[in-house]
Amino acid sequence: MRSPHTRRLGALLAVGMLAVGLSACSSGSAATTVSTGSGPELTSISIGVLSVSDFVTVQIAQDEGIFKQEGFKSVKVVRLPTSATDDTDLLSHTLDIVSENYVSMFQQEHAVPGLNLRIVADVAQSTPNLFVAMVPKGSKITSLSQLKGKKFACPSLATSFCQLSLDLLLKPYGLSLSDLTIVPVPFAQVPAALSSGAIDAAFITEPFITIMESKGARSIQDMMTGPLAEAPQSAWGTQESFLQKYPKTVAAFQRAMSKANGIADSDPALVRKELPKFISTLSPQLATVIGLPTWNTTLSLARMERVADIMEQFNDLPKGFDVQQMYVPPPAGS
């Protein structure tokens, strides 16, 4: 079920500054409904999007008219600084569908009563050297084995791929997360925090890897290796209540994202053109050289279970966590 393309997973740029000036949206439940039975029940929806290269497919779906093809008159895009508030946005009906990473989705579904999160579409998967641990110029740290007692930056304190990958990669050295001080630092703030000495090392991605390397910072470890190599990274989710009330709307969104993912995965030149429009702080010059994601056109239960199994190993999820209940199969024809 996975896309055959295996290009490099793009930057997951959870940048807080990109949310500045963007207002909250109203509930999609108040949106205009379709009068005929052939299209989605809602012609207008609100989606929460992380400003990361994975989700440039939203820009493609807008510019290529894919949302309109699926019956949507309006798709309101609300920029999210992180995925940490996705559960709140769904529970308050501020957003209809949200973008997130799989680790956070599973953790929120386990921890938040009544969330009933359902994963409706896959986005991208990890590839080598997308997420790395970096240290500043002049640092004597050359390995994760030297991180005991050090301040290490993760995008947030909530369980994410940062914490999960650290757990996996520290274990051979007899270390665990408790041996480090985890400091929450958004990706955009990592370069300054690292150069100022506020942190000793950081979990980071593109384009910040390239930017920091140009200033002398070094990568000491590819963080998505071993069991996490080519792991599914990002997805779209909604609540069970929204899915039950508006099944045609969700199916239309699933088809739109599958089409947009397919275009992105087959046309890197188009992606590089669309990226600066989607991520306002990304220059066209940098867009031509950063690594691009591998986009998947079909949601895979097996890939979802792979991430959950690793989380269970480190007690981030209870044994036997039911991933299948969160899985929404792709609609026919997608």
Buried (B, 14 or more C-beta within 10 A) or exposed (E): EBBEBEBBBBBBBBBBEBBEEEEEBBBBBEBEEBEEEEBBBBBBBBBBBBBBBBBBBBBBBBBBEBBBEBBBBBBBBBBBBBBBBBBEBBBEBBBBBBBBBBBBBBBBBBEBEEBBBBBBBBBBBBBBBBBBBBBBEEBEBEEBBBBEEBBBBBBBEBBBBBBBBBBBBBEEBEBEBEBBBBBBBBBBBBBEBBBEEBBBBBBBBBBBBEBBBEEEBBBBBBBBBEBBEBBBBBBBBBBBBBBEEBBBBBBBBBBBBBBBBBBBBEEEEBBBBBBBBBBEEBEEEBBEEBBBBBBBBBBBBEBBBBBBEBBBBBEBBEEEBEBEEBBBEBBEEB
